[in-house]
């Protein structure tokens, strides 16, 4: 979906500032440049991007980094929180009037998918909320719209109220509400007329319908693929009608999704639903979890951070970070880290939380269970204190003794020793080292897990 490039950009930038105790202004400026580009490429409104970057920068500059986290992760967390704020903080639900029926005006430009969305919303209200809706054909300027709504009504086995195209939309709305009261229906969904562009005549008519219908909801249906035009349309409708929410259609298409962030920020109105396909079932509450939606743009980094805060000994993590920088990690340290990772959950699941980890060579086939971790622990525990502190002294005879003591094949002992050395090199690179001639190496190199 949208913002797939955001995680990658942040991940690349994070690698440049690992190992620092504080995030400097220069660090934040560099990271924010990447975030700004990713948001603009996603077609987010320029003013929204500018405000967003300002907010994140102010929070990130000089903020103390949690002991178990790198500065990059701290900034990721701030970005995630601000994305969630942009989306509104909680799921937006459709209103319910104190006294039924609840009236909903569906408004928007011609071609945005308003009539189809009206049918989808009726279907959602019945299936998810067990409500009885009435579809109202009030677009008298486009006879095809009336016929389309009637066809949808038959398809969904729902009542459609129509007085043809010779009666005013105001009168249609008035009579439809009376009909819904008589039939004890829960919702009245009024499909209003649209134009190819916003004009005074259209707005005057919609204001009259609003006056007589007293709707609990005025939902603007807008095509997300129109990008910045969608934002302008939303702003105009909101100023003149006072929207209560927005429905974004065609979010399943080749769209960069910036309209979702922009509309919410520019109008201050929530995006209540999104259309994700052509079928009548393809309408969803939006977002079902704002924090989850924001997380989908930067991986589950926040979940990983929360796990680290909850399950890991923060002081030990800080000591380990220092040892990694000094390249003085021992097998005792490695064993300690292994046990802490086990507390956080399966390694393959943890790696899935890291943006871009699924693209690393071999990660798709990664499997690691408690039994395999137990084999590694057995080998390390069969070493003497001197051997754990100085793996270089482990010669052929020592390897044989360790293999016998752990009950593992000598090949596994050899592989663990080799990979331990490679891991130390990898960790040193990840803490800020680079490859030769100023070229940055892949921090994972050819490292393979020792099992």
TORZA-118449 format. One line per field, with one value per atom (N, C-alpha, C): x, y, z; atom name. Coordinates in steps of 0.2 Angstrom, whole numbers. Last residue first. Layout:
<pts>
px = X	...
py = Y	...
pz = Z	...
atom = CA	...
</pts>
This chain:
<pts>
px = 117	113	111	121	125	121	115	115	118	127	122	122	133	132	126	138	137	135	131	136	134	124	123	128	127	129	128	135	129	130	146	145	138	149	146	144	165	159	156	177	172	165	187	186	180	177	183	182	163	167	173	161	159	164	152	158	156	142	144	150	136	137	140	138	131	131	151	149	142	150	154	152	142	139	144	150	144	142	160	162	156	153	156	158	149	144	147	161	158	152	163	168	165	152	153	157	155	149	149	165	166	161	159	165	166	148	147	153	156	151	150	162	166	162	151	155	159	146	142	146	156	154	150	155	160	159	138	143	149	135	134	139	137	133	131	145	138	134	156	153	146	160	159	154	163	158	156	174	167	162	183	181	174	185	183	180	190	184	181	202	197	190	209	208	202	210	206	204	208	211	207	203	200	203	208	213	209	199	204	209	190	188	194	191	196	195	180	182	187	178	172	175	190	188	182	189	195	193	179	178	183	176	178	178	161	167	169	148	153	160	140	141	146	140	144	145	133	140	144	121	124	132	116	118	122	114	120	122	104	110	116	94	97	103	91	94	97	84	91	94	73	78	85	66	70	75	70	66	70	70	74	69	71	68	72	71	73	69	68	68	70	69	62	62	82	77	70	90	89	84	93	95	94	81	87	88	68	71	78	63	60	64	68	71	69	61	66	69	58	57	63	55	60	59	47	45	50	53	48	46	61	64	59	52	55	58	49	44	47	61	59	53	63	67	64	49	53	57	52	48	52	59	55	50	66	61	56	76	71	65	84	80	74	90	85	81	98	92	87	106	102	96	113	109	104	120	116	111	128	123	118	136	132	126	143	139	134	150	145	140	158	153	148	160	162	157	165	160	162	172	175	170	171	173	175	166	173	176	153	158	165	150	150	154	151	155	155	140	147	152	129	131	138	130	131	133	126	133	135	113	117	125	108	108	113	108	112	113	98	105	110	87	89	97	82	86	89	67	74	77	53	56	63	49	46	50	57	56	54	56	62	62	42	45	51	42	39	41	50	52	49	41	48	51	31	30	36	37	35	33	40	45	43	33	31	36	34	35	32	29	36	37	16	20	27	9	10	14	8	14	15	-3	3	9	-12	-12	-5	-11	-9	-8	-15	-8	-6	-29	-24	-17	-38	-33	-28	-46	-48	-44	-47	-43	-46	-62	-55	-53	-71	-70	-63	-73	-71	-70	-80	-80	-78	-83	-77	-77	-95	-92	-85	-98	-102	-99	-83	-88	-92	-72	-78	-84	-61	-63	-70	-61	-55	-56	-65	-67	-61	-66	-62	-65	-73	-73	-68	-69	-73	-73	-58	-59	-63	-63	-60	-62	-57	-63	-60	-48	-49	-55	-44	-51	-52	-30	-32	-39	-29	-25	-28	-37	-38	-35	-31	-38	-39	-18	-19	-26	-19	-16	-18	-25	-28	-25	-18	-24	-27	-7	-6	-13	-8	-12	-11	-5	1	-2	-13	-13	-7	-19	-12	-11	-32	-29	-22	-38	-35	-31	-45	-39	-35	-57	-52	-45	-63	-64	-57	-65	-60	-62	-76	-76	-71	-76	-75	-74	-87	-82	-81	-95	-94	-88	-94	-94	-93	-100	-98	-99	-102	-108	-106	-92	-98	-104	-80	-81	-88	-81	-81	-83	-80	-86	-87	-66	-72	-78	-59	-58	-64	-61	-63	-64	-55	-62	-65	-42	-45	-53	-40	-39	-43	-41	-46	-46	-31	-37	-42	-20	-21	-28	-27	-22	-24	-36	-35	-30	-38	-33	-32	-48	-41	-36	-62	-58	-51	-74	-69	-65	-89	-86	-81	-92	-90	-86	-106	-100	-98	-114	-113	-106	-125	-118	-119	-137	-132	-125	-146	-143	-138	-159	-155	-151	-167	-165	-162	-168	-174	-173	-154	-159	-165	-149	-146	-151	-156	-157	-155	-150	-157	-159	-136	-138	-145	-137	-136	-137	-141	-145	-144	-129	-135	-140	-119	-119	-126	-124	-123	-124	-122	-128	-129	-108	-113	-119	-97	-100	-106	-84	-88	-91	-87	-82	-87	-96	-89	-84	-107	-105	-98	-120	-114	-113	-134	-131	-124	-135	-136	-133	-142	-138	-139	-145	-147	-141	-150	-144	-146	-156	-158	-152	-158	-154	-157	-169	-163	-160	-186	-180	-175	-201	-196	-189	-209	-206	-202	-211	-217	-214	-198	-201	-207	-196	-192	-195	-205	-206	-202	-199	-206	-207	-188	-187	-194	-193	-190	-189	-199	-203	-200	-187	-192	-196	-180	-177	-182	-189	-187	-184	-188	-195	-194	-175	-177	-184	-175	-171	-173	-191	-185	-181	-195	-197	-190	-192	-196	-198	-186	-182	-185	-193	-191	-187	-193	-199	-198	-188	-187	-194	-179	-185	-183	-177	-174	-180	-173	-178	-174	-163	-164	-169	-156	-162	-164	-145	-144	-150	-150	-145	-144	-160	-162	-156	-151	-156	-158	-144	-140	-145	-155	-151	-148	-157	-162	-159	-145	-146	-152	-146	-140	-142	-157	-157	-152	-151	-157	-158	-141	-139	-145	-147	-143	-142	-152	-157	-153	-146	-143	-147	-153	-150	-147	-157	-162	-159	-152	-149	-153	-159	-160	-156	-164	-161	-163	-159	-164	-160	-161	-157	-162	-162	-166	-162	-156	-156	-161	-156	-160	-160	-141	-146	-150	-130	-137	-142	-117	-121	-128	-113	-109	-112	-124	-120	-116	-129	-134	-129	-119	-123	-127	-114	-110	-114	-124	-123	-119	-124	-130	-128	-111	-112	-118	-113	-109	-110	-123	-125	-120	-114	-120	-123	-104	-103	-109	-112	-109	-108	-113	-119	-117	-100	-105	-110	-89	-91	-96	-85	-81	-83	-93	-87	-83	-96	-98	-92	-91	-92	-94	-103	-96	-97	-112	-110	-104	-125	-119	-117	-131	-131	-124	-141	-134	-134	-150	-150	-143	-157	-151	-151	-175	-169	-163	-172	-172	-177	-165	-171	-171	-151	-155	-162	-142	-146	-150	-125	-132	-136	-111	-116	-122	-98	-104	-109	-82	-88	-94	-65	-71	-77	-53	-57	-63	-40	-45	-50	-31	-30	-35	-30	-35	-35	-19	-25	-31	-10	-13	-19	-7	-10	-13	0	-6	-10	11	7	0	17	14	10	21	16	13	30	25	19	40	37	30	44	41	37	50	44	40	60	55	49	68	65	59	72	68	64	79	72	68	90	85	79	96	93	88	92	96	92	88	86	91	89	89	88	88	94	94	81	80	86	89	87	86	82	86	84	81	78	82	88	90	86	74	80	82	61	66	73	51	51	58	55	55	55	53	59	60	39	43	50	34	32	37	40	42	40	34	41	43	21	23	30	21	19	21	25	29	28	15	22	26	5	4	11	9	8	8	9	15	15	0	0	6	7	4	5	12	7	3	23	16	10	33	32	25	31	29	28	36	29	27	49	45	37	54	54	49	53	49	49	61	54	50	74	71	64	74	74	72	74	68	68	88	82	76	94	96	90	89	88	89	94	87	86	108	105	98	108	111	108	104	100	102	107	109	104	102	100	102	114	109	108	123	119	113	125	125	121	123	128	129	119	118	124	117	118	117	116	121	122	105	111	117	94	95	103	93	96	98	88	95	98	76	81	88	69	71	76	68	72	74	60	66	71	48	52	59	44	46	50	40	46	49	26	31	38	16	22	26	1	5	11	4	0	4
py = -113	-120	-122	-99	-105	-111	-89	-91	-98	-81	-86	-88	-67	-70	-75	-60	-67	-70	-44	-48	-55	-36	-43	-47	-23	-25	-32	-21	-23	-26	-7	-14	-15	8	5	-2	14	11	7	19	24	20	9	15	19	-4	-1	4	-1	-5	-1	5	5	1	6	5	5	7	13	12	-5	1	7	-13	-10	-5	-17	-13	-10	-24	-19	-14	-35	-30	-24	-41	-38	-33	-46	-41	-37	-55	-49	-44	-64	-60	-54	-70	-66	-61	-76	-71	-67	-85	-80	-75	-93	-88	-83	-101	-97	-91	-107	-103	-98	-114	-109	-104	-123	-118	-112	-131	-127	-121	-137	-132	-128	-144	-138	-134	-153	-148	-142	-161	-156	-151	-163	-165	-159	-163	-160	-162	-164	-170	-167	-156	-154	-159	-164	-161	-159	-166	-172	-169	-153	-157	-163	-150	-146	-150	-159	-159	-156	-154	-161	-162	-141	-142	-149	-145	-141	-142	-150	-154	-151	-139	-145	-149	-124	-128	-134	-109	-115	-119	-97	-102	-109	-88	-89	-95	-85	-90	-92	-80	-80	-85	-82	-75	-74	-96	-91	-84	-101	-102	-97	-97	-94	-95	-105	-98	-94	-118	-116	-108	-125	-121	-119	-129	-134	-131	-118	-120	-126	-119	-113	-115	-130	-130	-124	-127	-133	-132	-116	-115	-121	-123	-118	-116	-131	-134	-129	-122	-126	-129	-117	-113	-117	-129	-126	-122	-129	-135	-133	-117	-118	-123	-113	-115	-116	-105	-106	-107	-102	-105	-106	-93	-93	-97	-91	-98	-99	-77	-80	-88	-74	-73	-76	-76	-81	-80	-59	-65	-71	-47	-50	-57	-44	-44	-46	-44	-49	-49	-32	-39	-44	-21	-23	-30	-17	-15	-17	-30	-25	-23	-40	-33	-28	-51	-49	-42	-54	-51	-48	-60	-53	-50	-72	-67	-60	-78	-77	-71	-79	-75	-73	-79	-83	-78	-69	-73	-76	-63	-59	-62	-73	-70	-66	-75	-80	-78	-64	-64	-69	-68	-62	-62	-78	-80	-74	-72	-77	-78	-64	-60	-65	-74	-69	-66	-79	-83	-79	-67	-70	-74	-66	-61	-63	-78	-77	-72	-76	-81	-80	-58	-64	-69	-43	-47	-54	-32	-36	-41	-20	-27	-32	-9	-10	-17	-10	-4	-6	-21	-21	-16	-15	-21	-22	-6	-4	-9	-15	-10	-7	-21	-25	-20	-11	-14	-18	-10	-4	-6	-22	-20	-14	-21	-26	-24	-12	-10	-15	-18	-12	-11	-33	-30	-24	-35	-35	-31	-33	-40	-40	-20	-24	-30	-14	-11	-15	-23	-22	-19	-22	-28	-27	-9	-10	-17	-11	-6	-8	-19	-22	-18	-10	-17	-19	-1	1	-5	-8	-6	-4	-15	-16	-14	-4	-10	-10	8	8	1	7	11	10	0	-3	1	10	4	1	16	20	15	6	9	12	5	-1	1	17	15	10	16	21	19	3	4	10	5	0	1	22	16	11	15	18	23	1	7	9	-3	-4	2	-11	-5	-6	-22	-19	-12	-29	-30	-26	-26	-23	-23	-25	-29	-24	-17	-16	-19	-10	-15	-13	-2	-6	-11	13	8	4	17	17	12	29	23	23	41	36	29	52	47	42	67	60	56	83	78	71	93	91	86	96	98	97	93	100	101	80	86	93	72	72	78	74	76	77	69	76	78	55	59	67	52	49	54	56	60	58	47	54	57	36	36	42	32	33	35	19	26	26	10	12	19	4	5	7	4	-2	-1	15	15	8	19	17	17	32	27	25	38	37	31	48	41	41	58	57	50	68	63	62	79	75	70	96	88	85	109	106	99	115	111	109	124	126	121	118	125	127	105	106	113	107	104	106	112	116	114	101	107	112	91	90	97	97	96	95	97	103	102	83	87	94	79	76	81	85	87	85	77	84	87	62	65	72	54	61	65	43	43	50	44	44	45	52	47	48	54	57	51	58	53	56	65	67	60	64	61	62	70	72	69	64	63	66	67	66	66	80	74	73	87	88	81	89	82	82	103	99	92	106	110	106	98	98	101	103	96	95	115	115	108	112	116	115	107	102	106	118	113	108	126	129	123	118	119	122	118	112	113	132	129	122	134	137	134	119	125	128	108	112	118	98	102	105	89	88	92	85	89	87	76	78	82	73	74	77	60	67	68	48	49	55	46	50	51	34	36	39	32	35	37	18	23	26	10	13	19	10	9	13	10	8	6	14	7	5	27	23	15	32	32	27	31	27	27	40	33	29	52	50	43	52	51	49	53	47	46	66	61	54	74	75	69	70	69	69	75	67	66	88	85	77	90	92	89	87	83	84	88	91	86	77	80	82	70	76	80	58	64	70	47	49	55	45	49	51	31	36	39	21	26	31	4	10	15	-9	-4	2	-23	-17	-13	-33	-35	-29	-31	-31	-33	-30	-34	-36	-20	-27	-32	-9	-11	-18	-8	-10	-13	-4	-10	-13	9	4	-3	15	14	8	15	12	10	24	17	12	35	33	25	37	36	33	39	33	32	52	47	40	65	59	53	74	76	71	69	69	72	60	63	63	53	60	64	39	41	49	31	36	39	16	20	25	13	15	19	-1	6	6	-8	-8	-1	-15	-10	-11	-23	-26	-20	-20	-16	-19	-27	-26	-24	-28	-34	-33	-15	-21	-27	-7	-6	-12	-13	-13	-12	-10	-16	-17	4	1	-6	6	8	5	1	-2	-1	11	4	0	22	22	15	18	19	19	20	13	13	34	29	22	39	40	35	39	33	33	50	48	41	55	51	48	71	66	62	74	76	70	73	73	74	65	71	69	58	56	62	60	63	61	51	52	54	50	52	53	38	42	43	38	36	40	37	34	38	48	45	43	50	48	45	42	48	45	38	35	41	39	42	38	28	32	33	30	26	31	30	34	30	25	23	28	38	32	31	47	44	38	53	55	51	53	49	50	61	63	60	52	58	61	43	41	47	50	48	46	52	58	56	39	42	48	37	33	36	47	47	43	41	48	49	29	29	36	34	30	30	40	44	40	28	33	38	21	18	23	30	29	26	29	35	34	12	17	23	6	8	13	4	-2	0	17	13	8	30	25	20	46	39	34	62	56	50	73	69	63	82	82	77	82	85	85	77	72	76	87	82	78	95	98	92	85	88	91	83	78	80	96	93	88	98	103	100	88	88	92	92	86	86	104	104	98	99	104	104	90	88	93	100	94	92	107	110	105	97	100	103	82	89	92	67	70	78	58	63	66	51	47	52	60	55	51	66	70	65	56	58	62	55	49	51	68	65	59	68	73	70	57	57	62	63	57	56	74	75	69	69	72	73	64	59	62	76	71	66	82	85	81	73	74	77	75	69	69	89	87	80	88	92	90	71	78	82	61	63	70	52	57	59	42	43	48	32	38	39	20	20	27	25	21	22	33	37	32	26	31	34	18	15	20	27	25	22	28	33	31	15	17	23	16	11	13	26	27	22	20	27	28	9	9	15	16	11	10	23	26	22	15	17	21	13	7	9	22	23	17	12	18	18	-6	0	6
pz = 66	67	60	67	68	70	53	60	61	43	43	51	34	41	40	24	23	29	29	25	23	36	38	34	32	39	40	17	20	27	19	18	20	10	16	14	6	4	10	10	11	9	8	3	4	16	14	9	26	22	20	43	36	32	59	55	47	68	65	60	72	77	74	62	63	68	63	57	58	75	74	69	70	76	76	61	59	64	70	64	62	77	81	75	68	71	74	65	59	62	77	75	69	77	82	80	66	65	71	71	65	64	82	83	77	75	80	81	67	64	69	77	72	69	83	87	82	72	75	79	71	65	68	82	81	76	88	83	83	106	99	94	119	115	108	126	124	121	128	134	132	115	119	125	111	107	111	119	120	116	115	122	123	102	103	110	105	101	102	111	115	111	100	106	110	91	89	95	102	96	95	107	106	100	108	111	110	103	99	101	113	109	104	128	123	118	136	136	130	134	133	132	139	132	130	152	148	141	157	157	153	145	151	151	137	137	144	139	139	139	136	143	144	122	126	133	119	117	121	125	127	125	117	124	127	105	105	113	109	106	107	112	117	115	99	104	110	95	91	96	103	103	100	101	107	107	83	89	95	68	74	80	52	57	63	37	43	48	24	26	33	22	21	23	24	30	29	13	18	23	12	9	14	16	17	15	16	9	10	28	24	17	33	35	31	30	26	27	47	40	36	59	56	49	61	64	61	58	53	55	69	62	58	77	79	73	71	72	73	72	65	65	86	82	75	97	91	87	112	107	102	122	118	113	128	132	127	118	119	123	121	115	115	133	133	126	128	133	134	120	117	122	129	124	121	136	140	135	126	129	133	124	118	121	136	134	128	135	140	139	124	123	129	123	125	123	115	117	118	111	117	119	103	100	105	107	109	106	103	100	102	111	104	100	124	122	114	123	124	122	122	117	117	134	128	122	143	143	137	138	138	138	141	134	133	155	152	144	157	159	156	153	149	151	149	154	151	140	140	146	139	141	142	137	142	144	128	134	139	117	120	127	115	117	121	110	116	119	98	103	110	91	93	99	89	93	95	81	88	92	70	74	81	60	67	71	46	49	56	42	44	48	38	34	36	48	41	37	58	58	52	54	54	54	57	50	49	71	67	59	75	76	72	71	68	69	66	72	69	55	61	67	51	51	56	43	42	48	38	43	42	21	27	32	7	11	18	-2	-2	1	-4	3	4	-17	-12	-5	-26	-23	-18	-30	-33	-30	-17	-22	-25	-5	-7	-13	2	-3	-6	19	12	8	31	27	21	37	41	37	41	35	38	50	49	43	47	47	46	45	52	53	33	35	42	33	30	33	39	42	39	31	38	41	18	20	27	20	19	20	22	27	26	10	17	22	0	1	8	-2	2	3	-10	-3	1	-22	-17	-10	-32	-28	-23	-41	-41	-38	-29	-36	-35	-17	-19	-26	-15	-12	-13	-21	-26	-22	-10	-15	-18	6	1	-4	14	12	6	28	21	20	39	38	30	41	47	46	33	33	40	29	36	36	17	20	27	15	13	16	19	21	20	14	21	23	0	3	10	0	-2	0	5	9	7	-4	3	6	-16	-16	-8	-11	-13	-13	-10	-4	-5	-23	-18	-12	-29	-31	-26	-25	-22	-24	-30	-26	-23	-36	-39	-35	-30	-35	-38	-21	-18	-24	-24	-27	-25	-11	-15	-17	-3	-6	-11	13	6	3	23	21	14	36	29	27	48	45	38	52	57	54	43	43	49	40	47	48	29	31	38	26	27	30	25	30	31	16	23	27	5	7	14	4	5	8	2	8	9	-11	-5	1	-18	-18	-12	-17	-15	-14	-23	-16	-13	-36	-33	-25	-39	-40	-36	-38	-33	-33	-39	-42	-37	-42	-37	-40	-56	-52	-47	-61	-63	-59	-48	-54	-55	-41	-41	-47	-29	-36	-35	-16	-19	-26	-8	-14	-17	8	3	-2	19	15	9	34	27	24	46	42	36	51	55	52	49	47	51	51	57	54	41	41	46	45	45	45	44	50	51	30	35	42	26	24	29	30	33	32	22	30	33	10	11	19	10	10	11	10	15	16	-1	5	11	-11	-11	-4	-9	-8	-7	-13	-6	-4	-26	-21	-14	-34	-32	-27	-48	-41	-38	-59	-60	-53	-58	-59	-60	-45	-52	-52	-32	-35	-42	-22	-28	-30	-11	-11	-17	-9	-12	-13	2	-1	-3	-3	2	-2	-9	-6	-1	-17	-9	-6	-29	-28	-21	-27	-29	-27	-25	-20	-21	-37	-31	-26	-45	-47	-40	-39	-39	-40	-42	-35	-35	-56	-53	-46	-58	-60	-57	-53	-50	-52	-62	-55	-51	-74	-74	-66	-73	-73	-72	-65	-69	-68	-58	-64	-69	-46	-52	-58	-34	-40	-46	-24	-25	-30	-19	-25	-26	-4	-7	-13	5	0	-3	22	16	11	33	29	23	48	42	38	55	54	48	60	60	60	58	64	64	47	53	59	38	40	46	37	39	41	35	40	42	23	29	35	14	15	22	14	17	18	9	16	18	-4	0	7	-9	-8	-4	-8	-5	-4	-18	-11	-6	-29	-28	-20	-29	-29	-27	-29	-24	-23	-37	-35	-29	-43	-37	-35	-53	-55	-49	-47	-52	-53	-30	-37	-41	-15	-19	-26	-2	-6	-10	7	3	-2	23	16	13	33	31	24	48	41	39	57	57	49	61	58	58	79	72	68	90	88	81	91	97	95	77	80	86	76	77	80	65	70	70	62	59	65	69	68	66	68	67	65	80	74	74	84	86	80	79	85	87	67	71	78	58	56	61	65	59	57	75	77	71	68	71	73	65	59	62	77	74	68	80	85	81	70	71	75	74	67	67	86	86	79	82	87	86	74	71	75	84	79	76	90	94	89	81	83	87	80	74	76	92	90	84	99	95	94	115	108	105	129	124	117	134	135	130	124	129	129	122	119	124	124	127	124	111	115	118	102	109	114	92	93	101	92	91	93	92	97	97	81	88	93	71	72	79	71	73	75	68	74	76	55	60	67	48	49	54	48	51	53	41	48	51	28	32	39	25	26	30	24	29	30	13	19	25	3	5	11	4	3	6	-2	4	2	-11	-13	-8	-9	-8	-9	-10	-16	-15	2	-4	-10	10	11	5	6	6	6	9	2	1	23	19	12	27	28	24	23	20	21	31	23	20	43	41	34	44	44	41	44	39	38	56	49	43	65	64	57	64	63	61	68	61	59	81	76	69	88	87	82	100	93	92	110	109	101	109	115	115	95	98	104	88	93	96	71	76	82	60	67	73	49	49	56	50	50	51	48	54	55	34	37	45	30	28	32	37	39	36	30	37	39	18	18	26	21	18	19	25	30	27	14	20	24	3	3	9	6	6	6	6	10	11	2	2	7	0	0	0
atom = N	CA	C	N	CA	C	N	CA	C	N	CA	C	N	CA	C	N	CA	C	N	CA	C	N	CA	C	N	CA	C	N	CA	C	N	CA	C	N	CA	C	N	CA	C	N	CA	C	N	CA	C	N	CA	C	N	CA	C	N	CA	C	N	CA	C	N	CA	C	N	CA	C	N	CA	C	N	CA	C	N	CA	C	N	CA	C	N	CA	C	N	CA	C	N	CA	C	N	CA	C	N	CA	C	N	CA	C	N	CA	C	N	CA	C	N	CA	C	N	CA	C	N	CA	C	N	CA	C	N	CA	C	N	CA	C	N	CA	C	N	CA	C	N	CA	C	N	CA	C	N	CA	C	N	CA	C	N	CA	C	N	CA	C	N	CA	C	N	CA	C	N	CA	C	N	CA	C	N	CA	C	N	CA	C	N	CA	C	N	CA	C	N	CA	C	N	CA	C	N	CA	C	N	CA	C	N	CA	C	N	CA	C	N	CA	C	N	CA	C	N	CA	C	N	CA	C	N	CA	C	N	CA	C	N	CA	C	N	CA	C	N	CA	C	N	CA	C	N	CA	C	N	CA	C	N	CA	C	N	CA	C	N	CA	C	N	CA	C	N	CA	C	N	CA	C	N	CA	C	N	CA	C	N	CA	C	N	CA	C	N	CA	C	N	CA	C	N	CA	C	N	CA	C	N	CA	C	N	CA	C	N	CA	C	N	CA	C	N	CA	C	N	CA	C	N	CA	C	N	CA	C	N	CA	C	N	CA	C	N	CA	C	N	CA	C	N	CA	C	N	CA	C	N	CA	C	N	CA	C	N	CA	C	N	CA	C	N	CA	C	N	CA	C	N	CA	C	N	CA	C	N	CA	C	N	CA	C	N	CA	C	N	CA	C	N	CA	C	N	CA	C	N	CA	C	N	CA	C	N	CA	C	N	CA	C	N	CA	C	N	CA	C	N	CA	C	N	CA	C	N	CA	C	N	CA	C	N	CA	C	N	CA	C	N	CA	C	N	CA	C	N	CA	C	N	CA	C	N	CA	C	N	CA	C	N	CA	C	N	CA	C	N	CA	C	N	CA	C	N	CA	C	N	CA	C	N	CA	C	N	CA	C	N	CA	C	N	CA	C	N	CA	C	N	CA	C	N	CA	C	N	CA	C	N	CA	C	N	CA	C	N	CA	C	N	CA	C	N	CA	C	N	CA	C	N	CA	C	N	CA	C	N	CA	C	N	CA	C	N	CA	C	N	CA	C	N	CA	C	N	CA	C	N	CA	C	N	CA	C	N	CA	C	N	CA	C	N	CA	C	N	CA	C	N	CA	C	N	CA	C	N	CA	C	N	CA	C	N	CA	C	N	CA	C	N	CA	C	N	CA	C	N	CA	C	N	CA	C	N	CA	C	N	CA	C	N	CA	C	N	CA	C	N	CA	C	N	CA	C	N	CA	C	N	CA	C	N	CA	C	N	CA	C	N	CA	C	N	CA	C	N	CA	C	N	CA	C	N	CA	C	N	CA	C	N	CA	C	N	CA	C	N	CA	C	N	CA	C	N	CA	C	N	CA	C	N	CA	C	N	CA	C	N	CA	C	N	CA	C	N	CA	C	N	CA	C	N	CA	C	N	CA	C	N	CA	C	N	CA	C	N	CA	C	N	CA	C	N	CA	C	N	CA	C	N	CA	C	N	CA	C	N	CA	C	N	CA	C	N	CA	C	N	CA	C	N	CA	C	N	CA	C	N	CA	C	N	CA	C	N	CA	C	N	CA	C	N	CA	C	N	CA	C	N	CA	C	N	CA	C	N	CA	C	N	CA	C	N	CA	C	N	CA	C	N	CA	C	N	CA	C	N	CA	C	N	CA	C	N	CA	C	N	CA	C	N	CA	C	N	CA	C	N	CA	C	N	CA	C	N	CA	C	N	CA	C	N	CA	C	N	CA	C	N	CA	C	N	CA	C	N	CA	C	N	CA	C	N	CA	C	N	CA	C	N	CA	C	N	CA	C	N	CA	C	N	CA	C	N	CA	C	N	CA	C	N	CA	C	N	CA	C	N	CA	C	N	CA	C	N	CA	C	N	CA	C	N	CA	C	N	CA	C	N	CA	C	N	CA	C	N	CA	C	N	CA	C	N	CA	C	N	CA	C	N	CA	C	N	CA	C	N	CA	C	N	CA	C	N	CA	C	N	CA	C	N	CA	C	N	CA	C	N	CA	C	N	CA	C	N	CA	C	N	CA	C	N	CA	C	N	CA	C	N	CA	C	N	CA	C	N	CA	C	N	CA	C	N	CA	C	N	CA	C	N	CA	C	N	CA	C	N	CA	C	N	CA	C	N	CA	C	N	CA	C	N	CA	C	N	CA	C	N	CA	C	N	CA	C	N	CA	C	N	CA	C	N	CA	C	N	CA	C	N	CA	C	N	CA	C	N	CA	C	N	CA	C	N	CA	C	N	CA	C	N	CA	C	N	CA	C	N	CA	C	N	CA	C	N	CA	C	N	CA	C	N	CA	C	N	CA	C	N	CA	C	N	CA	C	N	CA	C	N	CA	C	N	CA	C	N	CA	C	N	CA	C	N	CA	C	N	CA	C	N	CA	C	N	CA	C	N	CA	C	N	CA	C	N	CA	C	N	CA	C	N	CA	C	N	CA	C	N	CA	C	N	CA	C	N	CA	C	N	CA	C	N	CA	C	N	CA	C	N	CA	C	N	CA	C	N	CA	C	N	CA	C	N	CA	C	N	CA	C	N	CA	C	N	CA	C	N	CA	C	N	CA	C	N	CA	C	N	CA	C	N	CA	C	N	CA	C	N	CA	C	N	CA	C	N	CA	C	N	CA	C	N	CA	C	N	CA	C	N	CA	C	N	CA	C	N	CA	C	N	CA	C	N	CA	C	N	CA	C	N	CA	C	N	CA	C	N	CA	C	N	CA	C	N	CA	C	N	CA	C	N	CA	C	N	CA	C	N	CA	C	N	CA	C	N	CA	C	N	CA	C	N	CA	C	N	CA	C	N	CA	C	N	CA	C	N	CA	C	N	CA	C	N	CA	C	N	CA	C	N	CA	C	N	CA	C	N	CA	C	N	CA	C	N	CA	C	N	CA	C	N	CA	C	N	CA	C	N	CA	C	N	CA	C	N	CA	C	N	CA	C	N	CA	C	N	CA	C	N	CA	C	N	CA	C	N	CA	C	N	CA	C	N	CA	C	N	CA	C	N	CA	C	N	CA	C	N	CA	C	N	CA	C	N	CA	C	N	CA	C	N	CA	C	N	CA	C	N	CA	C	N	CA	C	N	CA	C	N	CA	C	N	CA	C	N	CA	C	N	CA	C	N	CA	C	N	CA	C	N	CA	C	N	CA	C	N	CA	C	N	CA	C	N	CA	C	N	CA	C	N	CA	C	N	CA	C	N	CA	C	N	CA	C	N	CA	C	N	CA	C	N	CA	C	N	CA	C	N	CA	C	N	CA	C	N	CA	C	N	CA	C	N	CA	C	N	CA	C	N	CA	C	N	CA	C	N	CA	C	N	CA	C
</pts>
